[in-house]
Amino acid sequence: MIPNFIRLNSSTRHDRHTVIAHAREAISKSGGWILDFKMFSNVSINIVFQMALSDVGKLAQAFEQVEIKLYPESIEALDGFVQMSKGLPREKLEAEIFGTLQITFIHKDKDLKIIVP
């Protein structure tokens, strides 16, 4: 059975606006679609995405190009998907998988407070 979900984690000290834009770009250039996201103040973002199994291998390279450093467990998970997909028939490679990319922003700023009307 082919897993249909991947969980990726990262942290950064870079500007969160820039990193979020780079994450969006990396997912899009890899053939993925962002389905949803959730901001946790200015501390973290969780991005939900979808892509074809055949495109998962492109994701690691895309993150490296925009300097998003994944945790070792996330790199292993991506490598596992790539290894698993080798030798699969074309119709199986077109199967959609879902994933999350969680990025923690390391900074000294105060929590971002948003007043909900």
HELIX and SHEET records of a PDB file:
HELIX    1   1 ARG A   16  LYS A   29  1                                  14    
HELIX    2   2 LEU A   53  ASP A   55  5                                   3    
HELIX    3   3 VAL A   56  GLN A   65  1                                  10    
HELIX    4   4 PRO A   72  SER A   85  1                                  14    
HELIX    5   5 ARG A   90  LEU A   93  1                                   4    
SHEET    1   A 4 PHE A   5  THR A  12  0                                        
SHEET    2   A 4 GLU A  96  PHE A 105  1                                        
SHEET    3   A 4 SER A  44  ALA A  52 -1                                        
SHEET    4   A 4 TRP A  33  PHE A  40 -1                                        
END                                                                             
